[in-house]
Amino acid sequence: MKDTIRSIMDRRSTRGFYDKALTQDELTILQDCALASPTAMNMQSWHFSFVTDTEKIAKVENRVVEKIMGSDDEAFKSRMKERNYSVFYGAPLVIFISSDAESKWSAVDAGIAVENLAIAAHSMGLGSVIIGMCASAFDDDCGKELGTELGFPSTHKFQIAIAIGTPTVSKESHPIGDNKITLI
Ligand SMILES: Cc1cc2nc3c(=O)[nH]c(=O)nc-3n(C[C@H](O)[C@H](O)[C@H](O)COP(=O)(O)O)c2cc1C
């Protein structure tokens, strides 16, 4: 199988990481892969905040846990508990993708970029997990300040994040539901 196909097929979500920083070379490759993502009309509606400062990562994590546990969303609360109140699973790098709130395709652009990052990380022997759960950290006035602290441009809103590092765990591929493909 070609390397790219193998990386797509073998990638899994990683929910446990060693306390081991990425090298500068690894960070540079990931930055290049993020910026190589296609965007609608080449608008490049996204911004990537590469965060390796563990205090900042913990600040976002604590805010997510506080907001979810203080909410009445029982499903989210029990998911949080199942995950041991961990949002980023000890990853040494979290990339927050924000994008232009006015751009029609900004969510799609961010989704494509986050998958580029997941496949790139996997092909470099790293693990990753895409994180949507942290959206609640950014959805109010305090959250806007937090976004600014993480370098989100003022026109941008949080879209998605990805935690990356050396995996301590592995898992099977996800089960595939029926009827996901139609052949005509
Ligand atoms: C948009 C999106 C948001 C996600 N948010 C989270 C999250 O907040 N926490 C988490 O542990 N996994 C999250 N995931 C990972 C999914 O749970 C995972 O991709 C799915 O269970 C399939 O497993 P696999 O990635 O190992 O194939 C997210 C995935 C996507 C695409």
The ligand as an SDF file (V2000), in Angstrom:
LIG
                    3D

 31 33  0  0  0  0  0  0  0  0999 V2000
  -14.9180   16.9340   14.9990 C   0  0  0  0  0  0  0  0  0  0  0  0
  -14.3680   15.9200   15.9900 C   0  0  0  0  0  0  0  0  0  0  0  0
  -14.3920   16.2030   17.3370 C   0  0  0  0  0  0  0  0  0  0  0  0
  -13.8560   15.2910   18.2570 C   0  0  0  0  0  0  0  0  0  0  0  0
  -13.8000   15.6200   19.5940 N   0  0  0  0  0  0  0  0  0  0  0  0
  -13.2190   14.7670   20.4690 C   0  0  0  0  0  0  0  0  0  0  0  0
  -13.0520   15.1550   21.8280 C   0  0  0  0  0  0  0  0  0  0  0  0
  -13.4060   16.2420   22.2490 O   0  0  0  0  0  0  0  0  0  0  0  0
  -12.4540   14.2570   22.6610 N   0  0  0  0  0  0  0  0  0  0  0  0
  -11.9980   13.0380   22.2340 C   0  0  0  0  0  0  0  0  0  0  0  0
  -11.4530   12.2850   23.0360 O   0  0  0  0  0  0  0  0  0  0  0  0
  -12.1520   12.6440   20.9380 N   0  0  0  0  0  0  0  0  0  0  0  0
  -12.7340   13.4920   20.0530 C   0  0  0  0  0  0  0  0  0  0  0  0
  -12.8250   13.1380   18.7240 N   0  0  0  0  0  0  0  0  0  0  0  0
  -12.2870   11.8520   18.2690 C   0  0  0  0  0  0  0  0  0  0  0  0
  -13.4050   10.8750   17.9090 C   0  0  0  0  0  0  0  0  0  0  0  0
  -14.0320   10.4230   19.0820 O   0  0  0  0  0  0  0  0  0  0  0  0
  -12.8050    9.7090   17.0930 C   0  0  0  0  0  0  0  0  0  0  0  0
  -12.2870   10.2250   15.8840 O   0  0  0  0  0  0  0  0  0  0  0  0
  -13.8350    8.6150   16.7700 C   0  0  0  0  0  0  0  0  0  0  0  0
  -14.2630    7.9720   17.9500 O   0  0  0  0  0  0  0  0  0  0  0  0
  -13.2740    7.5520   15.8110 C   0  0  0  0  0  0  0  0  0  0  0  0
  -12.1290    6.9300   16.3600 O   0  0  0  0  0  0  0  0  0  0  0  0
  -10.7090    6.9670   15.6040 P   0  0  0  0  0  0  0  0  0  0  0  0
  -10.3050    8.4320   15.4920 O   0  0  0  0  0  0  0  0  0  0  0  0
   -9.7560    6.2220   16.4770 O   0  0  0  0  0  0  0  0  0  0  0  0
  -10.8790    6.3710   14.2570 O   0  0  0  0  0  0  0  0  0  0  0  0
  -13.3360   14.0530   17.7970 C   0  0  0  0  0  0  0  0  0  0  0  0
  -13.3270   13.7740   16.4150 C   0  0  0  0  0  0  0  0  0  0  0  0
  -13.8180   14.7020   15.5260 C   0  0  0  0  0  0  0  0  0  0  0  0
  -13.7380   14.3970   14.0350 C   0  0  0  0  0  0  0  0  0  0  0  0
  1  2  1  0
  2  3  1  0
  2 30  2  0
  3  4  2  0
  4  5  1  0
  4 28  1  0
  5  6  2  0
  6  7  1  0
  6 13  1  0
  7  8  2  0
  7  9  1  0
  9 10  1  0
 10 11  2  0
 10 12  1  0
 12 13  2  0
 13 14  1  0
 14 15  1  0
 14 28  1  0
 15 16  1  0
 16 17  1  0
 16 18  1  0
 18 19  1  0
 18 20  1  0
 20 21  1  0
 20 22  1  0
 22 23  1  0
 23 24  1  0
 24 25  2  0
 24 26  1  0
 24 27  1  0
 28 29  2  0
 29 30  1  0
 30 31  1  0
M  END
$$$$
